[in-house]
Amino acid sequence: MGTTRRLRMVAVLLLVLVTGAACAGDDGGGDGGSDVAMGGAESRADSSAGGGGENFAMQDQSLSVKEARAGGSTTATRLPSVPSSIIKNGDVSVEVERGGVEEAIQEVVRLAARYQGYVVSTTLDDSTAGSGVLIIRIPSERFELALGAVKELGDIQRQQVAGQDVTAEFVDLEARLRNWTTQEAVLLRLMDRAQTISSSIRVQAQLQQVQLEIERIRGRLNFLEDQTSLGTLAISITEAGAASTKDSTVEKAWRDALGMGLGIVSGLIVATG
């Protein structure tokens, strides 16, 4: 009996110990599962956050690309401005008091010097009634100021002002000059490498044609530069009460003076190259 009771007590103790161990294992497994579940949730959250960050980064990048493209298109449409080249010409007829033609002519000469210009020609006709014609050239930026000063000499009988835009011709001539200059450089290199007299003659003939075209374009550019940098103003001065028949004489003098003045300018440009 005593032995049987002791065996039962030992069995009960073992059963208690086994049950306690099992409970402890269940608790540990539950905590581990919770930790795993929490870890998985955190991983999923981190992954979601990381994916969101990549999405935001991609959105920012796409916006940056769009902005760059927009800025590039704006820059592409902003072309460099080309300054205008205008040839300014004016023709003014002024009537002054009787006996005041010579004084008016002297005033025009002083006026040209005041605006940093010069007198191309002066024609004085006093056979019946005093009259005269002057051709002056004035820097283009002061042309309007000089024209206004001329109007103060007397009563304006006629006024004609014209401007010719030669900007496109300037651009075209400069482009052609660059092309011809490039051809000249190529022909000069071929001339240095020529091995026979016949090949040298052929290259030299082509080179002369190219250089002739270059000189012609440069001469035209120099002429346009002169005409656009200085405006031309023709001033007819007539005394009050002059006969109407004198108008044709004045106009003829003006045409002769203008032709002579432009001829001198053109000759100087060609001579200086």
GUVEXTI-639259 format. One record per atom (N, C-alpha, C, O): residue in three letters; x, y, z. Coordinates in pm, whole numbers, plus 50000, padded with zeros to 5 digits. Example, Ala and Ser with C-alpha at 12.3 -4.5 7.8 and 13.67 -1.06 7.14 Angstrom:
BEGIN
ALA513194943150780/ALA512304955050780/ALA513204967050780/ALA514244966850846/SER512854977550708/SER513674989450714/SER512905000350787/SER513415011450804/
REM end
This chain:
BEGIN
MET500844988150000/MET500005000050000/MET500875012250000/MET500645021449921/GLY501855012750087/GLY502745024450093/GLY503475026349963/GLY503675037649918/THR503875015349903/THR504605016649775/THR503685021549668/THR504085030049588/THR502495016649661/THR501535020849559/THR501215035649574/THR501085042549473/ARG501065040749697/ARG500775055049718/ARG501915063549671/ARG501715074049611/ARG503135058949700/ARG504285066949656/ARG504365067649504/ARG504705078049448/LEU504045056549435/LEU504075056449289/LEU503055066049232/LEU503325073149135/ARG501865066249293/ARG500825075449247/ARG501265090049262/ARG501035098349175/MET501895092949376/MET502335106649401/MET503405110749299/MET503425122049251/VAL504285101249268/VAL505315104249169/VAL504685106549032/VAL505115115448958/ALA503685098548999/ALA503015100048870/ALA502305113448860/ALA502325120048756/VAL501645117448973/VAL500975130448975/VAL501965141848954/VAL501715151148878/LEU503105140849024/LEU504125151449012/LEU504645152448867/LEU504825163448814/LEU504875140648806/LEU505355140648669/LEU504325146848574/LEU504655154348482/LEU503025143448602/LEU501965148948519/LEU501895164248530/LEU501685171348432/VAL502085169048656/VAL502075183748677/VAL503225190248605/VAL503075200748542/LEU504395183848614/LEU505575189548549/LEU505405189848397/LEU505755199748332/VAL504865178848340/VAL504685178248196/VAL503675188748150/VAL503865195548049/THR502585190048229/THR501555200048193/THR502115214148199/THR501845222348111/GLY502895217048301/GLY503505230448313/GLY504455233448200/GLY504495244648149/ALA505235223348161/ALA506165225448049/ALA505435228147919/ALA505835236447838/ALA504305220547903/ALA503525222747781/ALA502925236647777/ALA502925243047671/CYS502425241347886/CYS501865255047891/CYS502925265347861/CYS502695274947786/ALA504105263247921/ALA505205272747895/ALA505575273047750/ALA505855283647694/GLY505585261047686/GLY505905260447542/GLY504875267447461/GLY505215274447365/ASP503575265747496/ASP502515272747422/ASP502665287747431/ASP502505294847332/ASP502985292747555/ASP503165307247573/ASP504325312247489/ASP504205322647424/GLY505425305247490/GLY506595309447411/GLY506295309447264/GLY506695318547191/GLY505575298747218/GLY505225298347075/GLY504315309547037/GLY504445315246929/GLY503365312947129/GLY502455324047099/GLY503195337147088/GLY502935345046997/ASP504135339347182/ASP504915351747175/ASP505745352147049/ASP505865362546984/GLY506315340747015/GLY507125340446892/GLY506295343146771/GLY506715350246679/GLY505075337146770/GLY504195339846655/GLY503805354146647/GLY503715360046539/SER503545360146770/SER503215374346769/SER504355382646716/SER504165391946638/ASP505575378846761/ASP506735386346712/ASP506885385046562/ASP507175394746492/VAL506675372746513/VAL506795370646368/VAL505755378646293/VAL506005384846190/ALA504495378146354/ALA503425385746288/ALA503715400546289/ALA503495407546189/MET504205405546404/MET504555419746412/MET505665423146315/MET505645433446247/GLY506665413846311/GLY507775416446219/GLY507305416746075/GLY507735425245997/GLY506395407346041/GLY505865407345905/GLY505075419745875/GLY505165425345765/ALA504285424145975/ALA503505436445953/ALA504415448245934/ALA504195456645847/GLU505485448846022/GLU506405460046007/GLU507125459645873/GLU507375469945810/SER507475447345831/SER508135446145701/SER507245450945589/SER507665458045498/ARG505945446545599/ARG505005451045496/ARG504835466145500/ARG504735472645396/ALA504805471745621/ALA504675486345634/ALA505885493345575/ALA505775503345504/ASP507095487545608/ASP508325493645554/ASP508345492645402/ASP508735501945332/SER507895480745354/SER507875479045209/SER506925488845145/SER507225494745041/SER505755490645209/SER504785500345155/SER505365514245158/SER505245521845062/ALA506005517445271/ALA506615530745281/ALA507695532545176/ALA507785542945112/GLY508535522045159/GLY509605522845058/GLY509035524344920/GLY509525532344841/GLY507985516644889/GLY507345517944757/GLY506775531544736/GLY506875537244627/GLY506165537244843/GLY505635550744832/GLY506725560844808/GLY506545570144730/GLY507885558944875/GLY509005568044853/GLY509495567444711/GLY509825577644650/GLU509535554844656/GLU509965553744516/GLU508965560444424/GLU509345566944327/ASN507665558744457/ASN506645565244374/ASN506795580344377/ASN506725587144274/PHE507005585544499/PHE507205600144510/PHE508445604444434/PHE508455614744367/ALA509515596344446/ALA510745599844375/ALA510525599944224/ALA510995608744153/MET509785589644177/MET509505589144033/MET508635600843990/MET508845606543883/GLN507655604444075/GLN506825615944042/GLN507655628644037/GLN507495636843947/ASP508555630344136/ASP509415642244136/ASP510295642444013/ASP510515652843951/GLN510825630443978/GLN511695629843861/GLN510935633343734/GLN511435640643649/SER509695627943722/SER508905631043603/SER508565645843596/SER508555651743488/LEU508285651743714/LEU508015666143715/LEU509245673943673/LEU509165683743599/SER510425669343723/SER511655676343687/SER511895675543537/SER512325685243474/VAL511615663543478/VAL511805661943334/VAL510875671143257/VAL511265677443159/LYS509595671843304/LYS508625680543237/LYS509065695043246/LYS508995702543148/GLU509525699043366/GLU509975712843381/GLU511175715743293/GLU511285726343233/ALA512095705843287/ALA513275707943202/ALA512885709243056/ALA513425717542983/ARG511915700543014/ARG511465701542875/ARG510795714842848/ARG510995720942744/ALA509975719142945/ALA509295732142928/ALA510315743342921/ALA510195752242837/GLY511325742843009/GLY512355753143006/GLY513145752642878/GLY513515763042823/GLY513425740242829/GLY514175738942705/GLY513415744642587/GLY513995751142501/SER512105742042583/SER511315747342472/SER511265762442476/SER511285769042372/THR511185768042598/THR511175782642611/THR512495788542563/THR512515798842496/THR513605781742600/THR514905786742558/THR515075785542408/THR515665794242344/ALA514535774642351/ALA514685772642208/ALA513955783242127/ALA514415786942019/THR512835788142179/THR512065798142105/THR512615812242125/THR512195821442055/ARG513535814142218/ARG514095827442243/ARG515325829142156/ARG516435826042198/LEU515135833942033/LEU516225835541938/LEU516975848541964/LEU516385858342011/PRO518285848641934/PRO519035861041951/PRO518525871841857/PRO518265869241740/SER518405883541908/SER517895894541827/SER518995900141738/SER520155901241778/VAL518595903841617/VAL519525909641521/VAL519245924541512/VAL518115928441484/PRO520255933041536/PRO520005947441529/PRO519615951641388/PRO520175946741290/SER518655960741379/SER518175965441250/SER519195974741186/SER519865982541253/SER519295973741054/SER520175982340976/SER519295990340880/SER518715984840787/ILE519216003440905/ILE518316012040829/ILE519126022840758/ILE519976029440818/ILE518846024640629/ILE519406035940553/ILE518396047240560/ILE517256045840516/LYS518826058640615/LYS517936070040634/LYS518276081040534/LYS519426085140521/ASN517256085740464/ASN517406096640368/ASN516296106840391/ASN515156103240422/GLY516626119540376/GLY515646130240394/GLY515816141240290/GLY516916144040244/ASP514706147340256/ASP514686158540159/ASP513766169240215/ASP512556167040230/VAL514326180940246/VAL513566191640310/VAL513756204540230/VAL514876207940191/SER512646211640207/SER512686224640141/SER512236235240242/SER511146234340298/VAL513086245240263/VAL512836255540364/VAL512796269140297/VAL513626272340212/GLU511826277040335/GLU511746290740286/GLU512156300140399/GLU511626299540510/VAL513136309040368/VAL513636318340468/VAL513316332640425/VAL512826334840314/GLU513586342240512/GLU513336356240479/GLU514246360740365/GLU515306354940342/ARG513826371240296/ARG514616376440185/ARG515976381140236/ARG516076388440334/GLY517006376640165/GLY518386379940204/GLY518946370740312/GLY520056373040361/GLY518206360540349/GLY518676351740457/GLY519176338240411/GLY519376329240493/VAL519396336540279/VAL519836323440229/VAL521246320140276/VAL521496309140325/GLU522176329640262/GLU523566326940300/GLU523676323840450/GLU524406314840490/GLU522956331340531/GLU522996328640675/GLU522416314940707/GLU522926307740793/ALA521346311240637/ALA520756298040659/ALA521726286940618/ALA521806276540684/ILE522466289140508/ILE523446279240465/ILE524546277640570/ILE524946266440602/GLN525036288640624/GLN526056287940729/GLN525516280740853/GLN526246273440920/GLU524256282940882/GLU523656276240998/GLU523586261140975/GLU523796253341068/VAL523296257140853/VAL523266242840823/VAL524656236840837/VAL524796225640887/VAL525676244140794/VAL527056239240808/VAL527396237340956/VAL527966227240995/ARG527036247141037/ARG527276246041182/ARG526456234641243/ARG526916227441332/LEU525246233141193/LEU524376222441242/LEU524996208641215/LEU524966199941302/ALA525536206641097/ALA526166193941063/ALA527336190841156/ALA527496179541201/ALA528156201141185/ALA529276199041276/ALA528806196241418/ALA529396188141489/ARG527716203041459/ARG527206201141595/ARG526736186841619/ARG526876181541729/TYR526186180541516/TYR525696166841530/TYR526706156641477/TYR526346145341443/GLN527976160741471/GLN529096151841434/GLN528936146341292/GLN529296134841265/GLY528406154641203/GLY528296150941063/GLY529196159740978/GLY530116166141029/TYR528926160140849/TYR529726168540760/TYR528896172140638/TYR527866166040609/VAL529366182240566/VAL528706187140445/VAL529316180140325/VAL530536180640304/VAL528466173740245/VAL528946167240124/VAL529116177440011/VAL530136177339941/SER528126186239994/SER528206196139887/SER527296207839919/SER526336206739995/THR527626219039859/THR526816231239873/THR526676237839736/THR527656239639664/THR525436241239700/THR525176248039572/THR524376260739601/THR523306260139661/LEU524916272239557/LEU524266285139581/LEU523896291239446/LEU524746292839358/ASP522586294839430/ASP522086300539305/ASP521376313639339/ASP520326313439404/ASP521936324839295/ASP521326337839324/ASP521146346239197/ASP521226358539200/SER520886339439086/SER520756346838960/SER519546356038961/SER519616367338914/THR518406351139014/THR517206359439021/THR516786361539167/THR516666372839213/ALA516576350639236/ALA516236351139378/ALA517126341139449/ALA517366330239398/GLY517616344939568/GLY518566336439638/GLY517996322739669/GLY516856321539715/SER518776312339643/SER518416298639677/SER519686290339684/SER520706293939626/GLY519606279539753/GLY520766270839766/GLY520346256939809/GLY519266254839862/VAL521236247539784/VAL520996233439819/VAL522226228239889/VAL523346230239843/LEU522006221540001/LEU523096215140075/LEU522786200340093/LEU521636196440113/ILE523826192240084/ILE523726177940115/ILE524616175540237/ILE525826177840232/ILE524036170940343/ILE524816168140465/ILE524596153640505/ILE523576147540471/ARG525566148440576/ARG525456134840629/ARG525616135340780/ARG526516141740834/ILE524696128440846/ILE524606128840992/ILE524576114441044/ILE523956105840983/PRO525246111841157/PRO525136098441217/PRO523666094441236/PRO522836102641276/SER523366082141206/SER521966077541205/SER521256079941337/SER520076083241339/GLU521966078341448/GLU521316080141577/GLU520986094741607/GLU520226097641699/ARG521566104241528/ARG521286118541546/ARG520516124341427/ARG520326136541419/PHE520086115841338/PHE519436120441216/PHE518156128241247/PHE517946139041192/GLU517316122941334/GLU516056129641367/GLU516296142941437/GLU515556152541416/LEU517336143641522/LEU517656156241588/LEU518066166941487/LEU517646178441496/ALA518896162941391/ALA519326172541288/ALA518146176741203/ALA518036188441166/LEU517256167541172/LEU516076171041092/LEU515206181141166/LEU514676190541105/GLY515046179341295/GLY514266188841373/GLY514916202641375/GLY514216212841370/ALA516256203241383/ALA516946216141383/ALA516806223041249/ALA516686235341244/VAL516806215541139/VAL516646221541006/VAL515266228040993/VAL515136238440929/LYS514266222041051/LYS512906227441042/LYS512786241041109/LYS511866248641079/GLU513696244141198/GLU513646256941268/GLU514276268341188/GLU514246279841232/LEU514836265241071/LEU515466275640989/LEU514446284940925/LEU514746296640900/GLY513246280040899/GLY512226288240832/GLY510956280240814/GLY510676270840889/ASP510186284040714/ASP508926277240686/ASP509186265040598/ASP509826266140493/ILE508696253540641/ILE508886241140566/ILE507916240840447/ILE506696241440466/GLN508466240040326/GLN507656239240205/GLN507456224640160/GLN506426221240102/ARG508446216340186/ARG508356202240147/ARG509236194140240/ARG510306198540282/GLN508756182140273/GLN509546173240358/GLN509286158940316/GLN508136154540304/GLN510346151640294/GLN510236137540258/GLN511356129840328/GLN512536132540307/VAL510966120440411/VAL511926112340486/VAL511626097640458/VAL510476093340464/ALA512666090040426/ALA512486075940393/ALA513556067640464/ALA514686072140485/GLY513166055640499/GLY514086046140561/GLY514026032840488/GLY512946027540461/GLN515196027440456/GLN515276014540387/GLN515936004340478/GLN517086006140520/ASP515215993740509/ASP515725983240597/ASP516555973340515/ASP516025966540427/VAL517845972740544/VAL518755963740471/VAL519315953040564/VAL520375947440537/THR518605950140673/THR519075940140769/THR519205926440702/THR520205919540720/ALA518195922640625/ALA518225909440559/ALA519395908540462/ALA520035898040451/GLU519685919340391/GLU520815919140297/GLU522135917840372/GLU523035910740328/PHE522235924640486/PHE523435923440568/PHE523655908840608/PHE524755903540593/VAL522615902440659/VAL522725888540706/VAL523105879340590/VAL523955870540606/ASP522475881340475/ASP522765872940358/ASP524205874740311/ASP524885864940281/LEU524655887140304/LEU526025889640257/LEU527055884040354/LEU528065878540310/GLU526815885240482/GLU527755879840580/GLU527825864540571/GLU528905858840584/ALA526675858040550/ALA526675843440536/ALA527435839240410/ALA528215829740413/ARG527185846340299/ARG527895843240175/ARG529395845640189/ARG530205838140135/LEU529745856240261/LEU531165859140280/LEU531855847940357/LEU532975844240325/ARG531185842540459/ARG531765831440534/ARG531965819240444/ARG532995812540452/ASN530995816340359/ASN531125804840269/ASN532265806640170/ASN533065797440149/TRP532355818440109/TRP533425820940014/TRP534795820840082/TRP535775816340024/THR534855825840205/THR536135825740278/THR536575811540307/THR537765808440301/THR535625802840339/THR535945788740362/THR536495782340233/THR537465774840238/GLN535855785240119/GLN536355780039992/GLN537745785239961/GLN538585778039907/GLU537985797739994/GLU539315803439970/GLU540375795940049/GLU541455793039997/ALA540075792840177/ALA541035785640260/ALA541325771740203/ALA542475767240205/VAL540285764940152/VAL540485751740092/VAL541375752639967/VAL542285744639949/LEU541085762539882/LEU541875764039760/LEU543315767839790/LEU544225763639718/LEU543535775639893/LEU544905779139930/LEU545675766739975/LEU546865765439945/ARG545015757740048/ARG545685745340088/ARG545975736539967/ARG547035730339958/LEU545025736039872/LEU545265728339750/LEU546415734239669/LEU547195726939608/MET546505747539669/MET547595754039598/MET548955749939656/MET549915747639582/ASP549025749139788/ASP550285745139852/ASP550635730539823/ASP551805726939820/ARG549615722139802/ARG549865707939779/ARG549975704339631/ARG550265692839598/ALA549765713939543/ALA549815710939399/ALA551215706339360/ALA552215712339398/GLN551255695439282/GLN552535689439243/GLN552945693039102/GLN554125692239068/THR551995696939019/THR552295699938879/THR551875714238847/THR551085720338918/ILE552415719338737/ILE552095732938695/ILE550645733838650/ILE549975743838678/SER550155723738581/SER548775724038532/SER547775724338647/SER546795731838643/SER548015716238748/SER547105716438863/SER547165729638937/SER546145734438987/SER548345735538946/SER548485748639011/SER547705759338935/SER547085768038996/ILE547755758538801/ILE547035768538720/ILE545535767038740/ILE544825777038753/ARG545045754638742/ARG543605752638762/ARG543155757838897/ARG542125764538907/VAL543905754839001/VAL543535759439135/VAL543615774539143/VAL542765781039205/GLN544635780339079/GLN544795794839084/GLN543625801839013/GLN543165812339058/ALA543155796038903/ALA542025802138832/ALA540765802038921/ALA540045812038928/GLN540525790938987/GLN539375790339078/GLN539555799739196/GLN538605806139241/LEU540785800639246/LEU541065809339360/LEU540825823939324/LEU540305831539407/GLN541185828039205/GLN540955841839163/GLN539475845139158/GLN539065855939199/GLN538665835939108/GLN537215838139103/GLN536645839539245/GLN535795848039271/VAL537105831039334/VAL536615831539472/VAL537025844639538/VAL536205851039604/GLN538265848639521/GLN538745861039583/GLN538045873239523/GLN537795882939594/LEU537735872739393/LEU536985883739331/LEU535595884939393/LEU535125896039419/GLU534945873739417/GLU533615873839479/GLU533705878939623/GLU532825886139669/ILE534765875139693/ILE534955879839831/ILE535105895039834/ILE534515901739918/GLU535915900339743/GLU536105914839738/GLU534815922139702/GLU534535932939753/ARG534025916239613/ARG532765922539576/ARG531805922939695/ARG531145933139718/ILE531715912139769/ILE530825911739886/ILE531315921439993/ILE530515928440054/ARG532605921740016/ARG533145931040116/ARG532895945540077/ARG532585953940162/GLY533015948539948/GLY532735962039903/GLY531275965839926/GLY530975977039968/ARG530375956539900/ARG528955959239924/ARG528675960840073/ARG527905969540112/LEU529295952640155/LEU529115953840300/LEU529645967240350/LEU529015973540435/ASN530795971540299/ASN531335984540339/ASN530415995940299/ASN530226005540374/PHE529845994840179/PHE528906005140134/PHE527666005640223/PHE527246016440264/LEU527095994040253/LEU525905993740339/LEU526235998640480/LEU525426005340543/GLU527405995340527/GLU527816000140659/GLU527906015340661/GLU527486021740758/ASP528446021040554/ASP528536035540545/ASP527156041840537/ASP526886051840604/GLN526266036140456/GLN524946041940437/GLN524066040640562/GLN523246049440590/THR524246029940637/THR523436028140758/THR523996035640878/THR523246039240968/SER525276037940880/SER525866045240993/SER525646060240982/SER525616067241083/LEU525506065340858/LEU525286079640835/LEU524056081640747/LEU523936075740640/GLY523136089940793/GLY521986093440713/GLY522296105240622/GLY523156113540653/THR521596106040508/THR521806116640410/THR520606126040411/THR519466121640399/LEU520886138940424/LEU519826148940433/LEU520086159940329/LEU521106166740334/ALA519156161540236/ALA519226171940134/ALA518336183640176/ALA517156181640206/ILE518906195740178/ILE518186207440227/ILE518156218040118/ILE519206222840076/SER516976221540072/SER516806232339973/SER516356244940048/SER515356244740120/ILE517106255740029/ILE516796268340098/ILE516436278739992/ILE517196280939898/THR515296285140008/THR514806294939912/THR514316307339985/THR513716306440092/GLU514586319039926/GLU514086331439983/GLU512586332639964/GLU512016326939870/ALA511946339940054/ALA510506342440041/ALA510246350639915/ALA510956360339887/GLY509226346839839/GLY508866353939718/GLY509636349839596/GLY509546356339492/ALA510416338839605/ALA511176334339488/ALA510226329239381/ALA509166323739412/ALA510596331139255/ALA509746326839144/ALA509606311739145/ALA510546304439180/SER508436307039106/SER508186292639104/SER509046285439002/SER509286273439014/THR509506292938899/THR510346286538798/THR511696282338855/THR512396274238795/LYS512056287938970/LYS513346284539029/LYS513326270739093/LYS514376265139124/ASP512126265139113/ASP512066252039179/ASP512786241439098/ASP513486233039153/SER512606241838964/SER513256231738882/SER514766232938890/SER515466222838889/THR515276245238899/THR516706247238910/THR517236241839041/THR518296235439046/VAL516506244339147/VAL516926239339278/VAL516916224139282/VAL517836217939333/GLU515856218339226/GLU515776203839226/GLU516906197639144/GLU517476187439183/LYS517236203939032/LYS518346198838950/LYS519656199739026/LYS520476190539022/ALA519866211039095/ALA521086212339174/ALA521156201839283/ALA522216196139311/TRP519996199239344/TRP519976189039448/TRP520336175339393/TRP521106168039455/ARG519786171639277/ARG520086158639218/ARG521566157639181/ARG522196147339204/ASP522116168539124/ASP523536168239089/ASP524416166839211/ASP525376159239212/ALA524056174439316/ALA524866174039438/ALA524766160339505/ALA525756155039555/LEU523556154839507/LEU523376141839570/LEU524136131039494/LEU524776122439555/GLY524066131439361/GLY524806121539283/GLY526306122839302/GLY527006112739312/MET526796135239307/MET528226137239326/MET528656132439465/MET529706126239480/GLY527826135539566/GLY528186131439703/GLY528236116439717/GLY529186111039774/LEU527216109439667/LEU527206094939676/LEU528306088839592/LEU528856078439628/GLY528636095139478/GLY529736090139396/GLY531056090939469/GLY531876081839460/ILE531276102039541/ILE532516103539616/ILE532606093039725/ILE533646086739745/VAL531486091139797/VAL531476081139905/VAL531746067239851/VAL532546059839907/SER531076063639742/SER531266050439683/SER532706048639636/SER533296037939654/GLY533276059139575/GLY534656058239529/GLY535626056039642/GLY536556048139631/LEU535406063139753/LEU536276061239869/LEU536166047339926/LEU537176041439967/ILE534956041839929/ILE534766028339983/ILE535466018039897/ILE536136009039949/VAL535316019239764/VAL535966009839673/VAL537476011039681/VAL538186000939678/ALA537976023339693/ALA539416025539698/ALA540036019739823/ALA541136014139820/THR539316021139935/THR539866016140061/THR539616001240081/THR540195995140171/GLY538765995440000/GLY538475981140012/GLY537575978140127/GLY537235966540151/
REM end
